[in-house]
Structure formats: C-alpha cells, structure tokens
C-alpha cells in the first residue's frame, strides 16, 4: 500500500471515530437535557406542596432527579397496544363465562 492510500484510510478512520464520539456526546447531552427538564418541575412542585402539607423536607435538584427517574421506571407506559389489551380482556371474559356455564 502506498503512503498516500494509508493516509486516506487513516483519515477515514479518524473521521468515523469523530462522528461516533460526536454522536455519543449529542445523545448524552439530549438525555441530560431531558433529565433536567423532568427534575425541575418535580422539585418545584414538591417544594411548593409537600413540606407545608406533611412537614417533610424540601428536595434538592439531585433528589428530584432521582425521584423523577424512579417514577419513570415504576410508572412508565406499557408497550402493549389497545388492541392487545382488548384481545386479552375478551379472552379473559370468555374463560370466565365458560367456567360459569360448566
């Protein structure tokens, strides 16, 4: 391989690695922005309501972030579609009605 070809391959590899690194940084930045946007409303609402009602302490930003992430994990929407849920309900109703008439 000539020196010129090896330089062009090296440039292509460096460009590819640069694109990958930039993509990871961009995705990380977007994820951080979403986390901040979900933590501030939790912190503001908590600090406005909960301490006066229940006498609990106020949340810091980091506590609100952890609470927000916990709630997202616990209460995230199901991946089932409405038709899947309807089908499951119909099957359950058929099983119940079949047991009643036996």
C-alpha positions in Angstrom: 0.0 0.0 0.0 1.3 3.4 -0.8 1.8 6.1 1.7 -1.0 8.2 0.2 -3.5 5.4 0.4 -2.6 4.6 4.0 -3.1 8.3 4.9 -6.5 8.4 3.3 -7.5 5.2 5.2 -6.3 6.7 8.4 -8.2 10.0 7.7 -11.3 8.0 7.1 -11.0 6.0 10.3 -10.3 9.2 12.3 -13.4 10.9 10.7 -15.5 7.8 11.5 -14.4 7.8 15.1 -15.0 11.5 15.3 -18.6 11.0 14.1 -19.2 8.3 16.7 -17.8 10.4 19.5 -19.9 13.4 18.5 -23.0 11.2 18.3 -22.4 9.8 21.8 -21.9 13.3 23.2 -25.0 14.6 21.4 -27.2 11.7 22.7 -25.7 12.2 26.2 -26.5 15.9 26.1 -30.0 15.3 25.0 -30.5 12.8 27.7 -29.2 15.2 30.3 -31.5 18.0 29.0 -34.5 15.7 29.3 -33.4 14.7 32.8 -33.1 18.3 33.9 -36.4 19.2 32.3 -38.1 16.4 34.3 -36.3 17.1 37.6 -37.1 20.8 37.9 -40.9 20.5 37.8 -40.7 17.7 40.4 -38.5 19.8 42.6 -40.7 22.9 42.3 -44.0 21.1 42.8 -42.6 19.1 45.8 -41.1 22.1 47.5 -44.4 24.1 47.0 -46.7 21.4 48.3 -45.2 18.6 50.4 -43.3 20.5 53.1 -46.3 22.6 54.1 -48.8 19.7 54.0 -46.8 16.9 55.6 -43.8 18.6 57.2 -41.3 16.8 55.1 -38.0 18.4 54.0 -37.5 20.2 50.7 -36.0 18.4 47.7 -32.7 19.3 46.2 -32.2 19.1 42.5 -30.4 15.7 42.8 -33.1 14.3 45.0 -35.8 15.4 42.5 -33.8 13.9 39.6 -33.6 10.5 41.5 -37.3 10.7 42.3 -38.2 11.5 38.7 -36.1 8.6 37.4 -37.6 6.3 39.9 -41.1 7.3 38.9 -40.3 6.9 35.3 -39.1 3.4 35.9 -42.1 2.4 38.1 -44.9 4.1 36.2 -43.8 4.1 32.6 -46.5 3.3 30.0 -47.0 -0.2 28.8 -45.7 -1.2 25.4 -49.0 -3.1 24.7 -51.3 -1.5 22.2 -55.0 -1.0 22.8 -55.9 -3.9 20.5 -53.6 -6.3 22.5 -55.3 -5.2 25.8 -58.7 -5.5 24.3 -57.9 -9.0 23.0 -56.6 -10.1 26.4 -59.8 -8.8 28.1 -62.0 -10.6 25.6 -60.1 -13.9 26.2 -60.4 -13.4 30.0 -64.2 -12.8 29.7 -64.6 -15.9 27.5 -62.8 -18.0 30.1 -64.9 -16.6 32.9 -68.2 -17.2 31.0 -67.1 -20.7 30.0 -66.5 -21.6 33.7 -69.9 -20.2 34.7 -71.8 -22.4 32.3 -70.0 -25.6 33.2 
